[in-house]
Structure formats: structure tokens, C-alpha cells
Amino acid sequence: MPNPKRKHTPHRRDSRRSANSKIEAENSSKCSNCGAPKMPHKVCPECGFYNGKLVVPRKVKKSKAKEQQAKEAQEEAK
């Protein structure tokens, strides 16, 4: 395999390596429900809303779920 005849200059080497620094971060938008940053055209990871509608309900911890069930039972008893 042939070898280079001359050494590449530092400018040429660094110019080639600098192409990676031009990569930009992807766009993000605000959630219309909670205001958290999210990717466009995706469900909000914080609240689970998309286009103003609840798509993915948030998971509730077991202790809070039990409290909610107790409250619902009290309301039904009234």
C-alpha cells in the first residue's frame, strides 16, 4: 500500500477534524401542557400529552394509588 509522499500540514489535519464541531443539537420545542422541553412531533416525556390530548397516562406510585382509591371510595359512599 502506498505511503504519502509529504506530511500533511496541521491546518489541513485540524480542518478535517473540525467538521465534527459543526454538528448542531436537534431542535426542541415546548410542551403545550407543562412547558417542558420535548422533541417536536413526539409525546411529552414529562406529562404524556401530545397535541393537547393525554396519550400516555403517567404512572402513579403505589402509595398514592392507594390514597386515591380510598378517596374515591369515600366519595362513592356519600
Beta strands, then each sheet from edge to edge (+ up, - down):
strand 1: 29-30
strand 2: 37-38
strand 3: 49-50
strand 4: 53-54
sheet 1: 1+ 2-
sheet 2: 3+ 4-
end
